[in-house]
């Protein structure tokens, strides 16, 4: 089984929502599927 990369930060803080592009870039660089630890769900960053 291939491990899914984990993104620990909350994407819905005020700070994150004001500047999403760097966070989306991080998600995209992690891979096609990323576990969002703070939300307990997977994301598929396209």
GIWO-V704750 format. One record per residue. N is the residue number from 0. RES is the residue in one small letter. OMEGA is omega in degrees with one decimal (NA if undefined). NEAR is the number of other ideal C-beta (glycine too) atoms within 10 Angstrom. Layout:
n	res	omega	near
N	RES	OMEGA	NEAR
N	RES	OMEGA	NEAR
//
This chain:
n	res	omega	near
0	x	179.1	3
1	x	179.3	6
2	x	177.7	7
3	x	177.4	13
4	x	-177.4	14
5	x	173.7	10
6	x	-171.9	19
7	x	-173.6	8
8	x	176.4	14
9	x	-178.6	13
10	x	-174.6	15
11	x	172.1	10
12	x	178.0	10
13	x	-179.9	6
14	x	-179.5	9
15	x	-178.4	13
16	x	178.9	10
17	x	-178.5	7
18	x	-175.0	8
19	x	-172.0	11
20	x	177.8	7
21	x	179.4	9
22	x	176.4	17
23	x	177.8	13
24	x	178.2	11
25	x	178.9	14
26	x	-178.2	21
27	x	-179.7	12
28	x	179.0	10
29	x	178.6	16
30	x	-175.9	13
31	x	175.5	11
32	x	-177.0	13
33	x	176.2	20
34	x	176.8	16
35	x	-173.8	17
36	x	-176.0	12
37	x	179.9	12
38	x	179.8	12
39	x	179.7	7
40	x	176.6	9
41	x	173.9	10
42	x	176.0	16
43	x	-176.3	9
44	x	-179.7	16
45	x	NA	7
//
